Amino acid sequence: MSDAGRRYAFVIEAADAPDALVRVLTLFAVQPLLLAGVTMVRGDVGCAIRIEADGLDAGRAETLLRRLDGLPVVRSVGLGWRGPLRAVA
């Protein structure tokens, strides 16, 4: 499958800081991509953030992963992908 059809999902555990979501999203704002979805759930010990993005190739996704991992507010980050959604008849 080519990268053009992939949707990358970044799953991030971050500190419960007032600017955690903004810091994470700033890295995506300067990329030529389309955000397909962003969710954040606050818990007792931090935030769980999930960002789905279209328009990335594997190299750019890995670069974003490393940059996210380098943010002081980020505790851990994971990356996955899936192909395009298809209608089921």
FENGIVEN-V578702 format. One record per residue. RES is the residue in three letters. SS is DSSP state (h for helix, s for strand, l for the rest). PHI is phi in whole degrees, 0 to 359 (999 if undefined). Layout:
# FENGIVEN-V578702
RES,SS,PHI
RES,SS,PHI
This chain:
# FENGIVEN-V578702
MET,l,999
SER,l,283
ASP,h,295
ALA,h,300
GLY,h,266
ARG,l,272
ARG,s,247
TYR,s,271
ALA,s,240
PHE,s,255
VAL,s,246
ILE,s,236
GLU,s,254
ALA,s,229
ALA,l,294
ASP,l,277
ALA,l,254
PRO,l,302
ASP,l,252
ALA,h,301
LEU,h,295
VAL,h,296
ARG,h,299
VAL,h,293
LEU,h,294
THR,h,301
LEU,h,295
PHE,h,278
ALA,h,295
VAL,l,263
GLN,l,256
PRO,l,278
LEU,l,213
LEU,s,243
LEU,s,282
ALA,s,266
GLY,s,186
VAL,s,221
THR,s,227
MET,s,219
VAL,s,234
ARG,s,271
GLY,l,237
ASP,l,291
VAL,l,242
GLY,l,164
CYS,s,238
ALA,s,251
ILE,s,240
ARG,s,235
ILE,s,233
GLU,s,252
ALA,s,223
ASP,s,253
GLY,l,93
LEU,l,254
ASP,l,259
ALA,h,299
GLY,h,295
ARG,h,293
ALA,h,297
GLU,h,295
THR,h,297
LEU,h,299
LEU,h,302
ARG,h,295
ARG,h,293
LEU,h,299
ASP,h,297
GLY,l,275
LEU,l,289
PRO,l,300
VAL,l,281
VAL,s,272
ARG,s,268
SER,s,203
VAL,s,213
GLY,s,229
LEU,s,225
GLY,s,216
TRP,s,209
ARG,s,213
GLY,l,283
PRO,l,292
LEU,l,288
ARG,l,236
ALA,l,289
VAL,l,255
ALA,l,268
